[in-house]
């Protein structure tokens, strides 16, 4: 029986016996001697934002109870009279 281990790909092993062989690789896919992977440190966690002022809902399910607007179509008599013209 012969066992061969790869120096280039750690985790690669080949076993041979009687003309038959089997190759197995268990690794992370990084060549030996290659540059190592060192990720940068993540940025600091931000603090919670300030609370927002609550606003009315833009599309409420029910109509809000607001005072009725004044009637702008009614004629206004600037002299304050009852409208009886003589």
C-alpha positions as CSV (number, residue, x, y, z in Angstrom):
1,X,0.0,0.0,0.0
2,X,1.3,3.5,-0.9
3,X,0.0,6.8,0.6
4,X,0.8,10.1,-1.1
5,X,0.1,13.5,0.5
6,X,0.2,16.7,-1.5
7,X,2.5,19.4,-0.3
8,X,0.8,21.9,-2.6
9,X,-2.8,21.2,-1.6
10,X,-3.0,20.3,2.2
11,X,-5.7,17.8,2.7
12,X,-5.2,16.0,-0.6
13,X,-4.4,12.3,-0.1
14,X,-4.0,9.4,-2.6
15,X,-3.9,5.8,-1.5
16,X,-2.8,3.0,-3.9
17,X,-2.8,-0.8,-3.5
18,X,-2.7,-3.6,-6.1
19,X,-3.2,-1.3,-9.1
20,X,-6.2,0.4,-7.7
21,X,-6.1,3.9,-6.2
22,X,-8.4,6.4,-4.4
23,X,-7.9,10.1,-4.1
24,X,-9.5,12.2,-1.4
25,X,-9.4,15.9,-0.7
26,X,-10.7,17.5,2.5
27,X,-9.6,21.2,2.7
28,X,-10.6,24.8,2.2
29,X,-9.2,25.2,-1.4
30,X,-6.2,27.3,-0.5
31,X,-2.7,26.3,-1.8
32,X,0.0,25.8,0.8
33,X,2.4,28.8,0.9
34,X,-0.1,31.1,-0.7
35,X,-1.2,34.4,0.8
36,X,-3.4,33.9,3.8
37,X,-6.8,35.5,4.1
38,X,-7.1,38.0,6.8
39,X,-10.3,40.1,6.5
40,X,-10.3,43.6,7.9
41,X,-12.0,44.4,11.2
42,X,-15.6,45.5,10.8
43,X,-16.5,49.1,11.7
44,X,-17.8,49.9,15.2
45,X,-21.5,49.3,15.8
46,X,-23.4,52.6,15.6
47,X,-25.5,53.9,18.5
48,X,-29.3,54.0,18.3
49,X,-30.8,57.0,16.5
50,X,-32.7,59.7,18.3
51,X,-36.5,59.1,18.6
52,X,-38.5,60.7,15.9
53,X,-41.6,62.9,16.6
54,X,-44.7,60.9,15.9
55,X,-46.7,62.2,12.9
56,X,-50.3,61.3,11.9
57,X,-50.6,58.3,9.6
58,X,-50.4,59.4,5.9
59,X,-53.2,57.0,4.8
60,X,-55.4,56.4,7.9
61,X,-58.1,53.7,7.9
62,X,-60.7,56.1,9.3
63,X,-61.1,59.7,8.4
64,X,-59.7,62.0,11.1
65,X,-62.1,64.1,13.1
66,X,-61.2,67.6,12.0
67,X,-63.4,70.8,12.3
68,X,-65.3,71.6,9.2
69,X,-63.8,74.3,7.0
70,X,-65.7,77.5,6.6
71,X,-67.9,77.8,3.5
72,X,-66.0,79.9,1.0
73,X,-68.7,79.7,-1.6
74,X,-71.2,81.8,0.5
75,X,-71.5,85.4,-0.6
76,X,-70.2,87.8,2.0
77,X,-71.8,91.2,2.4
78,X,-69.0,93.6,3.2
79,X,-71.4,96.1,4.9
80,X,-72.7,93.6,7.3
81,X,-76.3,94.1,6.2
82,X,-78.9,91.4,5.9
83,X,-78.7,91.5,2.1
84,X,-82.1,93.5,1.7
85,X,-81.3,96.0,-1.1
86,X,-83.6,99.0,-1.5
